[in-house]
């Protein structure tokens, strides 16, 4: 068993250099190319970071300037990120799914002079907007497939870029060390542009202290070990993925495995079988619905065994998560259920080695958490935001309380304001919004308290329960306050519902926009010989309407009358990031949905 060694430092370069000295020849990163997994040692990682850093200095990067990067998760992405910080610059990640207009906004607003793009697709976007961004000087491409004969004075390959660094490194061998040692803890390390659910994205400024503080605090309650392995698949410009691929990787020496592509996540999960798994609620909901649909196809005997095992698992998990003693007979029965059912199921998913599992970035249904706890995957929920460097509260160690997002990280203060808003203060609080002092003043008090915009309740032991976003609370025409998130999460627990948006502010009753889970509804249609031609005709088929009505009715039975969904509309299209309907982490943009589908909403309210 490997000894856990903790990298120290108050800046990211200090922490990184400490890790390289501690772990040197051990594996830091893995990536798959042409069907073969390749290892990158900490020494190899450090060499790449050095090359990128010196090359940026050769291009003329000045301390504090921003460098933008767009692409799928890969070693190059983190080389550029760490290289930028070692050159005293600030990394700005751009979502690979962004339109060229959205890319332009981030590159322009951040005043980036240098823009790293992964491939031809991302280069095409950059070429469309470069004339509108006068500060942009160079575009560097790291995957040249399809660009072999492309020539442009503003565009250079990653190899050409690194060659500049080699020349400067020869002329000034001490430049790299001299530069990164000048970086101070309160310097800006990265700009993370928020998803922009209510308007243009804002650039949240995170310092080196924010990152090094979070790297330590997050693992105090849920320790990360040197032999742990992560699968990097969430967007790397999002704080949730950075927590693991960058912060935890450097601090504790865990190994990061990069997916081949977004289409191979489940295959790569089975190949790697990570010890620490994490994902946004949509990921866990898809796994859950996939398992339930898979079991619906099983033989009668297997169905009965699975249902009996699941029933035992839920009893066992309910006792263990509430710290109650487990009777010996139940322990024995659960061990048998795990050996016969859950062990094979976890192997099939690639979760057989998981010892820690996290859900974050959006609320998740407690029923989904209970399901995974029951089958032996210790899924726990955390809460945070970009402005709080990713995490504020988490269910930690054996202190797990389903239905809450856990307790505050060590060293953080959390309080509930008079209007119910969650506020927090500590080392995770960001520096403010880039070039937006007014927006900063609206959320950040002079004494360090951060206003989250979320509404919640703290119990006597400090466990936090999120009610909803403050701006999303519904006040009905009858004056009743309703939190739509809880209702939506219950609806999304159905294997046939992918998304649900509850509407009813200043209305007499609640209605819902429903987006079906295509895979599971298609299978239902095939099993029940329902004829359809397109996705749109499937969603509008009377039998599918009956199916969704049944799921809505089941949820309504658990709700107070004022909270029940009286009518719903199944959308004839899916929600896409590209269409501006959801964020890259798959959070629905309510304001956009209300506007885009106002005709369907009004139709539900017509008598």
C-alpha positions as CSV (number, residue, x, y, z in Angstrom):
1,X,0.0,0.0,0.0
2,X,1.4,3.4,-1.0
3,X,2.1,6.0,1.7
4,X,0.0,9.1,1.4
5,X,2.2,12.1,1.0
6,X,0.8,15.6,1.1
7,X,2.2,18.3,-1.2
8,X,2.6,21.6,0.6
9,X,2.6,25.2,-0.6
10,X,0.5,28.4,-0.6
11,X,0.6,28.8,-4.3
12,X,-0.2,26.2,-7.0
13,X,3.4,26.2,-8.4
14,X,4.7,25.6,-4.8
15,X,2.3,22.8,-4.3
16,X,3.1,21.3,-7.7
17,X,6.9,21.4,-7.2
18,X,6.4,19.8,-3.8
19,X,4.4,17.0,-5.4
20,X,7.0,16.4,-8.1
21,X,9.8,16.1,-5.5
22,X,7.7,13.7,-3.4
23,X,6.4,11.5,-6.2
24,X,8.9,12.0,-9.1
25,X,8.8,8.7,-11.1
26,X,5.3,7.7,-9.9
27,X,2.3,7.9,-12.3
28,X,0.5,11.2,-12.4
29,X,-1.7,11.0,-15.5
30,X,-2.9,8.4,-17.9
31,X,-4.4,8.9,-21.4
32,X,-5.5,6.5,-24.1
33,X,-4.2,6.7,-27.6
34,X,-4.7,4.2,-30.5
35,X,-6.3,1.7,-28.0
36,X,-3.4,1.8,-25.5
37,X,-3.2,3.5,-22.2
38,X,-0.1,5.7,-21.7
39,X,1.4,6.8,-18.4
40,X,2.8,10.2,-17.6
41,X,5.1,10.4,-14.5
42,X,5.2,13.4,-12.2
43,X,8.7,14.2,-13.6
44,X,7.3,14.0,-17.2
45,X,4.3,16.2,-16.1
46,X,6.7,18.8,-14.6
47,X,8.8,18.9,-17.8
48,X,5.7,19.6,-20.0
49,X,4.6,22.3,-17.6
50,X,8.1,23.9,-17.7
51,X,8.0,23.9,-21.5
52,X,4.6,25.5,-21.7
53,X,5.5,28.1,-19.1
54,X,8.7,29.2,-20.9
55,X,7.0,29.3,-24.3
56,X,4.4,31.6,-22.9
57,X,7.1,33.9,-21.5
58,X,8.7,33.7,-25.0
59,X,5.5,35.0,-26.5
60,X,5.5,37.9,-24.0
61,X,3.0,36.8,-21.4
62,X,3.1,39.3,-18.5
63,X,2.2,38.6,-14.8
64,X,-1.5,38.5,-14.2
65,X,-2.5,38.3,-17.9
66,X,-5.1,35.8,-19.0
67,X,-4.6,32.7,-21.2
68,X,-7.7,31.0,-22.6
69,X,-8.0,27.3,-23.4
70,X,-10.7,25.3,-25.0
71,X,-10.9,21.5,-25.6
72,X,-11.9,18.2,-24.2
73,X,-10.2,16.8,-21.1
74,X,-6.6,15.8,-22.0
75,X,-3.0,16.0,-20.6
76,X,-2.5,19.1,-22.9
77,X,-5.3,21.0,-21.1
78,X,-3.6,20.6,-17.7
79,X,-0.1,21.3,-19.1
80,X,-1.4,24.6,-20.4
81,X,-3.2,25.3,-17.1
82,X,-0.2,24.6,-14.9
83,X,2.2,26.2,-17.4
84,X,0.2,29.4,-17.4
85,X,0.2,29.6,-13.6
86,X,3.9,28.9,-13.4
87,X,4.4,31.8,-15.8
88,X,2.5,34.0,-13.3
89,X,-0.5,34.1,-15.6
90,X,-4.2,33.3,-15.1
91,X,-6.0,30.4,-16.8
92,X,-9.4,30.9,-18.4
93,X,-11.2,27.7,-19.4
94,X,-13.8,27.8,-22.2
95,X,-16.5,25.1,-22.6
96,X,-15.8,22.9,-25.6
97,X,-19.5,23.0,-26.4
98,X,-19.7,26.8,-26.5
99,X,-20.8,28.5,-29.7
100,X,-18.3,30.8,-31.4
101,X,-20.2,33.8,-30.0
102,X,-19.8,32.5,-26.4
103,X,-16.1,31.7,-27.0
104,X,-15.7,35.3,-28.3
105,X,-17.3,36.7,-25.1
106,X,-15.0,34.9,-22.8
107,X,-11.8,35.5,-24.8
108,X,-12.6,39.2,-25.2
109,X,-13.9,39.8,-21.7
110,X,-10.8,38.2,-20.1
111,X,-8.6,40.2,-22.4
112,X,-6.7,37.0,-23.4
113,X,-3.8,37.5,-25.7
114,X,-3.2,33.8,-26.3
115,X,-5.8,31.2,-27.0
116,X,-5.1,27.4,-26.9
117,X,-7.6,25.3,-29.0
118,X,-7.7,21.6,-29.2
119,X,-8.5,20.9,-32.9
120,X,-9.9,22.0,-36.2
121,X,-13.5,22.4,-34.8
122,X,-12.4,24.8,-32.1
123,X,-10.0,26.6,-34.4
124,X,-12.9,27.2,-36.8
125,X,-14.8,29.0,-34.0
126,X,-11.7,31.1,-33.1
127,X,-11.2,32.1,-36.8
128,X,-14.8,33.3,-36.9
129,X,-14.4,35.8,-34.1
130,X,-10.7,36.8,-34.0
131,X,-11.3,40.0,-36.0
132,X,-13.7,41.1,-33.2
133,X,-11.1,40.5,-30.4
134,X,-8.2,43.0,-31.1
135,X,-6.2,41.9,-28.1
136,X,-5.9,38.3,-29.3
137,X,-2.4,37.7,-30.8
138,X,-1.9,34.0,-31.1
139,X,-4.0,30.9,-31.5
140,X,-2.2,27.6,-30.6
141,X,-3.6,24.2,-31.7
142,X,-2.5,21.0,-30.1
143,X,-4.3,18.4,-32.3
144,X,-3.5,19.1,-36.0
145,X,-5.7,16.4,-37.5
146,X,-7.1,17.9,-40.7
147,X,-4.8,21.0,-40.5
148,X,-1.6,19.6,-42.0
149,X,-1.5,22.1,-44.8
150,X,-3.3,25.0,-43.0
151,X,-1.3,28.2,-42.8
152,X,-2.2,31.4,-41.0
153,X,0.2,34.0,-39.4
154,X,-1.9,34.1,-36.2
155,X,-2.1,30.3,-35.8
156,X,0.7,28.0,-34.7
157,X,1.0,24.4,-33.7
158,X,1.7,23.3,-30.2
159,X,5.1,22.0,-31.3
160,X,6.0,25.3,-32.9
161,X,4.9,27.0,-29.7
162,X,7.1,24.7,-27.5
163,X,10.0,25.3,-29.8
164,X,9.9,29.0,-28.8
165,X,10.3,28.0,-25.2
166,X,13.3,25.7,-26.0
167,X,15.1,28.6,-27.5
168,X,14.4,31.0,-24.6
169,X,15.2,28.3,-22.1
170,X,18.7,27.9,-23.6
171,X,19.3,31.6,-23.4
172,X,18.0,32.1,-19.9
173,X,18.1,28.8,-18.0
174,X,17.0,30.3,-14.7
175,X,13.9,32.2,-16.1
176,X,11.4,29.4,-15.2
177,X,12.4,29.1,-11.6
178,X,12.7,32.8,-11.1
179,X,9.2,33.4,-12.6
180,X,7.2,30.8,-10.7
181,X,8.8,31.7,-7.4
182,X,7.5,35.3,-7.8
183,X,3.9,34.1,-7.8
184,X,2.2,35.1,-4.5
185,X,-0.7,33.4,-2.7
186,X,-3.2,36.2,-3.3
187,X,-2.4,36.4,-7.1
188,X,-5.1,35.4,-9.5
189,X,-4.8,31.8,-10.5
190,X,-7.8,31.3,-12.7
191,X,-11.0,32.9,-14.0
192,X,-14.0,30.6,-14.2
193,X,-16.9,31.9,-16.1
194,X,-20.2,30.9,-14.5
195,X,-22.8,29.1,-16.6
196,X,-24.9,32.2,-17.0
197,X,-28.4,30.8,-16.1
198,X,-29.7,34.3,-15.7
199,X,-27.6,36.5,-18.0
200,X,-24.1,36.8,-19.5
201,X,-21.4,34.7,-17.7
202,X,-19.4,36.4,-15.0
203,X,-15.7,35.7,-14.5
204,X,-15.2,34.4,-10.9
205,X,-11.7,35.2,-9.8
206,X,-10.0,32.5,-7.8
207,X,-6.6,33.0,-6.1
208,X,-3.8,30.6,-5.4
209,X,-4.8,30.6,-1.8
210,X,-8.4,29.6,-2.7
211,X,-7.0,26.5,-4.6
212,X,-4.4,25.4,-2.1
213,X,-6.9,25.9,0.8
214,X,-9.6,23.9,-0.9
215,X,-7.2,21.1,-1.8
216,X,-6.5,20.6,1.9
217,X,-10.0,21.3,3.3
218,X,-12.0,19.1,0.9
219,X,-10.0,15.9,1.8
220,X,-10.1,16.4,5.5
221,X,-13.5,14.9,5.8
222,X,-13.2,12.5,2.9
223,X,-9.5,11.6,2.7
224,X,-7.9,11.1,-0.7
225,X,-5.1,8.5,-0.9
226,X,-2.0,8.2,-3.2
227,X,-3.4,5.0,-4.7
228,X,-6.7,6.5,-5.6
229,X,-7.7,6.8,-9.3
230,X,-10.0,9.4,-10.9
231,X,-11.7,9.3,-14.3
232,X,-11.6,12.8,-15.8
233,X,-14.7,13.4,-17.9
234,X,-16.7,16.4,-16.7
235,X,-15.8,19.7,-18.5
236,X,-12.3,20.7,-17.2
237,X,-13.2,24.4,-17.2
238,X,-15.8,23.7,-14.5
239,X,-14.7,23.9,-10.9
240,X,-16.1,20.4,-10.1
241,X,-13.7,18.6,-12.4
242,X,-10.8,20.8,-11.4
243,X,-11.3,19.7,-7.8
244,X,-10.1,16.2,-8.8
245,X,-8.1,16.5,-12.0
246,X,-6.0,19.3,-10.7
247,X,-6.4,20.1,-6.9
248,X,-6.7,16.6,-5.5
249,X,-4.3,15.1,-8.0
250,X,-1.5,17.5,-7.1
251,X,-2.1,17.7,-3.3
252,X,-2.4,13.9,-2.7
253,X,-0.7,12.3,-5.7
254,X,-3.8,10.4,-6.9
255,X,-3.8,9.3,-10.6
256,X,-6.0,11.0,-13.2
257,X,-7.2,9.0,-16.1
258,X,-8.4,11.0,-19.1
259,X,-11.3,9.6,-21.1
260,X,-10.8,9.0,-24.8
261,X,-13.9,11.1,-25.8
262,X,-17.3,12.0,-24.4
263,X,-18.7,8.9,-26.2
264,X,-16.4,6.4,-24.4
265,X,-17.1,7.5,-20.7
266,X,-18.9,4.2,-19.8
267,X,-16.3,2.1,-21.5
268,X,-13.4,3.9,-19.9
269,X,-15.1,3.7,-16.5
270,X,-15.2,-0.1,-16.9
271,X,-11.5,-0.2,-18.0
272,X,-10.2,2.0,-15.2
273,X,-12.6,1.2,-12.4
274,X,-11.8,4.3,-10.4
275,X,-11.6,4.3,-6.6
276,X,-13.2,7.8,-6.4
277,X,-16.2,8.5,-8.6
278,X,-17.9,11.8,-9.1
279,X,-20.5,13.3,-11.3
280,X,-23.3,15.8,-11.7
281,X,-26.8,14.5,-10.8
282,X,-27.6,13.8,-14.5
283,X,-24.8,11.2,-14.5
284,X,-26.1,9.4,-11.5
285,X,-29.7,9.6,-12.7
286,X,-28.7,8.0,-16.0
287,X,-26.9,5.2,-14.3
288,X,-29.9,4.6,-12.0
289,X,-32.4,4.6,-14.9
290,X,-30.2,2.4,-17.0
291,X,-30.0,-0.2,-14.2
292,X,-33.7,-0.2,-13.6
293,X,-34.5,-0.6,-17.3
294,X,-31.8,-3.3,-17.6
295,X,-33.5,-5.2,-14.7
296,X,-36.9,-4.8,-16.4
297,X,-35.5,-7.0,-19.2
298,X,-34.2,-9.7,-16.8
299,X,-35.8,-13.0,-16.2
300,X,-38.5,-13.3,-13.6
301,X,-36.0,-15.0,-11.2
302,X,-33.4,-12.3,-11.6
303,X,-36.0,-9.6,-11.1
304,X,-37.1,-11.2,-7.8
305,X,-33.5,-11.6,-6.6
306,X,-32.7,-8.0,-7.5
307,X,-35.8,-6.6,-5.8
308,X,-35.2,-8.6,-2.7
309,X,-31.5,-7.6,-2.6
310,X,-32.4,-4.0,-3.1
311,X,-34.9,-4.1,-0.3
312,X,-32.3,-5.5,2.0
313,X,-29.7,-3.0,0.8
314,X,-32.0,0.0,1.6
315,X,-32.7,-1.3,5.1
316,X,-28.9,-1.8,5.6
317,X,-28.0,1.6,4.2
318,X,-30.8,3.4,6.3
319,X,-29.3,2.0,9.5
320,X,-25.6,2.6,8.6
321,X,-26.1,6.2,7.4
322,X,-28.1,7.1,10.5
323,X,-25.4,5.4,12.7
324,X,-27.8,2.8,14.1
325,X,-26.6,-0.7,14.9
326,X,-27.2,-3.3,12.2
327,X,-28.6,-6.6,13.4
328,X,-26.4,-9.6,12.8
329,X,-29.0,-11.3,10.6
330,X,-29.4,-8.2,8.4
331,X,-25.6,-7.9,8.1
332,X,-25.4,-11.5,6.9
333,X,-28.3,-11.1,4.5
334,X,-26.8,-7.9,3.1
335,X,-23.4,-9.7,2.6
336,X,-25.2,-12.4,0.6
337,X,-27.1,-9.9,-1.4
338,X,-23.9,-8.0,-2.2
339,X,-22.1,-11.2,-3.2
340,X,-24.9,-12.5,-5.4
341,X,-26.3,-9.2,-6.9
342,X,-24.5,-6.0,-6.2
343,X,-20.9,-7.2,-6.7
344,X,-21.7,-8.2,-10.3
345,X,-23.7,-5.1,-11.0
346,X,-20.9,-2.8,-9.8
347,X,-18.3,-4.7,-11.9
348,X,-20.5,-4.3,-14.9
349,X,-20.7,-0.5,-14.3
350,X,-17.0,-0.1,-13.5
351,X,-17.8,0.8,-9.9
352,X,-16.3,-2.3,-8.2
353,X,-13.4,-0.4,-6.7
354,X,-15.3,2.7,-5.7
355,X,-14.7,3.7,-2.1
356,X,-15.9,7.3,-2.3
357,X,-18.5,8.7,-4.6
358,X,-19.7,12.3,-4.9
359,X,-22.6,14.2,-6.5
360,X,-22.4,17.9,-6.9
361,X,-23.0,21.0,-9.1
362,X,-26.8,20.7,-8.8
363,X,-29.4,19.1,-6.4
364,X,-29.9,15.4,-6.6
365,X,-33.0,13.3,-5.6
366,X,-32.5,11.7,-2.1
367,X,-34.0,8.5,-3.7
368,X,-31.1,8.3,-6.1
369,X,-28.7,8.6,-3.2
370,X,-30.5,5.9,-1.3
371,X,-30.4,3.6,-4.3
372,X,-26.6,3.8,-4.7
373,X,-26.0,3.5,-1.0
374,X,-28.2,0.4,-1.0
375,X,-26.1,-1.3,-3.8
376,X,-22.9,-0.6,-1.9
377,X,-21.7,2.6,-3.7
378,X,-21.1,5.2,-0.9
379,X,-22.6,8.2,-2.9
380,X,-22.8,11.4,-0.9
381,X,-23.9,14.8,-1.8
382,X,-21.9,18.1,-1.5
383,X,-22.8,21.7,-2.0
384,X,-20.8,24.6,-3.3
385,X,-20.4,27.1,-6.1
386,X,-17.7,28.5,-8.3
387,X,-17.5,31.6,-6.1
388,X,-16.7,29.3,-3.2
389,X,-14.0,27.3,-5.1
390,X,-16.4,24.4,-5.6
391,X,-17.3,23.1,-2.1
392,X,-18.8,24.7,1.0
393,X,-20.5,21.7,2.6
394,X,-20.2,17.9,2.2
395,X,-21.3,14.7,3.8
396,X,-18.0,13.7,5.3
397,X,-16.6,10.3,6.4
398,X,-19.3,8.4,8.2
399,X,-21.2,11.7,8.9
400,X,-23.7,11.1,6.0
401,X,-27.2,12.3,6.2
402,X,-29.3,11.7,3.1
403,X,-31.5,14.7,2.2
404,X,-28.8,17.1,3.3
405,X,-25.6,18.4,1.6
406,X,-23.7,17.7,4.8
407,X,-21.7,19.9,7.2
408,X,-19.4,22.8,6.5
409,X,-15.8,22.0,5.5
410,X,-13.3,22.4,8.4
411,X,-12.5,26.1,8.8
412,X,-15.7,27.4,7.1
413,X,-18.6,29.3,8.7
414,X,-22.1,28.8,7.4
415,X,-25.1,30.8,8.5
416,X,-28.7,31.4,7.3
417,X,-29.7,35.0,6.8
418,X,-33.1,36.3,7.9
419,X,-34.6,35.7,4.5
420,X,-33.4,32.1,4.5
421,X,-30.4,32.7,2.2
422,X,-27.3,30.6,2.8
423,X,-24.2,32.6,3.5
424,X,-20.6,31.4,4.1
425,X,-17.2,32.7,5.0
426,X,-13.7,31.2,4.9
427,X,-10.7,30.4,2.7
428,X,-12.8,29.2,-0.2
429,X,-14.5,32.6,-0.9
430,X,-13.4,34.1,-4.2
431,X,-11.8,37.5,-4.9
432,X,-14.8,38.8,-6.8
433,X,-16.1,39.0,-10.4
434,X,-13.6,40.2,-13.0
435,X,-14.2,43.8,-14.1
436,X,-17.6,43.8,-12.3
437,X,-17.3,45.5,-8.9
438,X,-21.1,46.0,-8.8
439,X,-21.9,42.3,-9.1
440,X,-19.2,41.6,-6.6
441,X,-20.7,44.0,-4.0
442,X,-24.1,42.3,-4.5
443,X,-22.8,39.0,-3.2
444,X,-19.7,39.7,-1.1
445,X,-19.8,41.6,2.1
446,X,-16.8,43.7,3.4
447,X,-16.4,41.3,6.4
448,X,-16.0,38.3,4.0
449,X,-19.5,36.8,4.1
450,X,-20.6,35.4,0.7
451,X,-24.3,35.4,-0.3
452,X,-25.0,32.2,-2.2
453,X,-28.4,33.0,-3.7
454,X,-29.6,29.6,-2.3
455,X,-32.2,29.1,0.4
456,X,-31.7,26.5,3.0
457,X,-32.0,25.3,6.6
458,X,-29.3,24.3,9.1
459,X,-30.1,21.6,11.8
460,X,-28.7,21.5,15.3
461,X,-25.7,19.4,14.1
462,X,-24.8,21.8,11.3
463,X,-26.2,19.6,8.4
464,X,-27.4,21.9,5.7
465,X,-30.5,21.2,3.6
466,X,-31.0,23.2,0.4
467,X,-34.5,24.3,-0.3
468,X,-34.0,26.0,-3.7
469,X,-32.5,28.9,-5.5
470,X,-33.8,32.1,-3.9
471,X,-34.8,33.4,-7.3
472,X,-36.6,30.2,-8.3
473,X,-39.0,30.0,-5.4
474,X,-42.6,30.0,-6.6
475,X,-45.3,32.1,-4.9
476,X,-48.7,30.9,-6.2
477,X,-51.7,33.2,-6.8
478,X,-52.9,32.0,-3.4
479,X,-49.8,33.2,-1.7
480,X,-48.2,29.8,-1.0
481,X,-44.4,29.5,-1.2
482,X,-43.2,26.5,-3.1
483,X,-39.7,25.2,-3.8
484,X,-39.8,23.6,-7.3
485,X,-36.5,21.8,-7.0
486,X,-37.8,19.1,-4.7
487,X,-40.8,18.4,-7.0
488,X,-38.5,18.3,-10.1
489,X,-36.0,15.9,-8.5
490,X,-38.8,13.5,-7.6
491,X,-40.1,13.7,-11.2
492,X,-36.6,13.1,-12.6
493,X,-36.3,10.0,-10.4
494,X,-38.6,8.3,-12.9
495,X,-36.5,6.4,-15.5
496,X,-38.7,7.9,-18.2
497,X,-38.2,11.5,-17.3
498,X,-34.9,13.2,-18.2
499,X,-35.8,16.8,-17.2
500,X,-38.6,18.5,-15.5
501,X,-39.3,22.2,-15.0
502,X,-42.1,23.1,-12.6
503,X,-43.9,26.5,-13.3
504,X,-46.5,28.3,-11.3
505,X,-45.3,31.7,-10.0
506,X,-48.3,33.9,-9.4
507,X,-50.5,31.2,-11.0
508,X,-53.4,29.3,-9.5
509,X,-51.7,25.9,-9.8
510,X,-48.4,24.2,-10.8
511,X,-47.7,22.8,-14.3
512,X,-44.5,21.2,-15.6
513,X,-42.5,21.0,-18.8
514,X,-41.3,17.4,-19.2
515,X,-38.4,16.1,-21.3
516,X,-38.4,12.3,-21.8
517,X,-35.5,10.0,-21.3
518,X,-35.1,9.0,-24.9
519,X,-33.4,5.6,-24.5
520,X,-35.8,4.3,-21.9
521,X,-39.0,5.6,-23.6
522,X,-37.9,4.2,-26.9
523,X,-37.4,0.8,-25.2
524,X,-40.9,1.2,-23.6
525,X,-42.4,1.9,-27.1
526,X,-40.7,-1.1,-28.6
527,X,-41.7,-3.4,-25.8
528,X,-45.3,-2.2,-26.1
529,X,-45.4,-2.1,-29.9
530,X,-46.0,1.7,-30.0
531,X,-45.6,3.0,-33.6
532,X,-43.7,6.2,-34.2
533,X,-41.5,7.7,-36.8
534,X,-39.4,10.5,-35.1
535,X,-38.5,11.7,-31.7
536,X,-41.2,14.3,-31.9
537,X,-44.0,11.9,-32.8
538,X,-42.8,9.6,-30.0
539,X,-43.1,12.4,-27.4
540,X,-46.7,13.2,-28.6
541,X,-48.0,9.7,-28.8
542,X,-51.1,9.2,-26.5
543,X,-49.5,6.1,-24.9
544,X,-46.4,8.0,-24.0
545,X,-48.6,10.7,-22.5
546,X,-50.3,8.1,-20.4
547,X,-46.9,6.7,-19.3
548,X,-45.7,10.1,-18.2
549,X,-49.1,10.8,-16.5
550,X,-48.6,7.7,-14.4
551,X,-45.2,8.9,-13.3
552,X,-46.5,12.4,-12.5
553,X,-49.4,10.8,-10.5
554,X,-47.0,8.7,-8.5
555,X,-45.0,11.9,-7.5
556,X,-48.2,13.8,-6.8
557,X,-49.3,11.2,-4.2
558,X,-46.2,12.2,-2.1
559,X,-46.9,16.0,-2.2
560,X,-49.3,18.4,-0.5
561,X,-52.2,19.4,-2.7
562,X,-50.8,22.9,-3.4
563,X,-47.5,21.3,-4.6
564,X,-49.1,18.8,-7.0
565,X,-48.5,19.2,-10.8
566,X,-51.9,19.6,-12.3
567,X,-50.9,19.6,-15.9
568,X,-47.8,18.9,-17.9
569,X,-46.5,19.1,-21.5
570,X,-44.0,16.7,-22.9
571,X,-41.6,18.7,-25.1
572,X,-41.1,17.4,-28.7
573,X,-37.4,18.2,-28.5
574,X,-34.5,17.6,-26.3
575,X,-32.7,20.4,-24.4
576,X,-29.3,21.2,-25.7
577,X,-26.4,23.3,-24.4
578,X,-25.9,24.6,-28.0
579,X,-29.5,25.9,-28.0
580,X,-28.9,27.8,-24.7
581,X,-31.5,25.7,-22.9
582,X,-29.2,24.0,-20.4
583,X,-25.7,24.8,-19.0
584,X,-22.7,22.6,-19.7
585,X,-23.3,20.9,-16.4
586,X,-26.9,20.2,-17.6
587,X,-28.7,22.7,-15.3
588,X,-31.9,24.0,-16.9
589,X,-32.0,27.7,-17.7
590,X,-35.4,28.5,-16.3
591,X,-35.6,32.0,-17.7
592,X,-34.9,30.7,-21.2
593,X,-37.3,27.8,-20.9
594,X,-40.1,30.1,-19.7
595,X,-39.6,32.4,-22.7
596,X,-38.9,29.8,-25.3
597,X,-41.9,27.6,-24.5
598,X,-44.3,30.3,-23.3
599,X,-47.0,29.2,-25.8
600,X,-47.0,25.6,-24.4
601,X,-47.0,27.0,-20.8
602,X,-50.0,29.3,-21.5
603,X,-51.9,26.4,-23.2
604,X,-51.7,24.5,-19.9
605,X,-53.3,27.3,-18.1
606,X,-56.2,27.7,-20.5
607,X,-59.5,26.4,-19.1
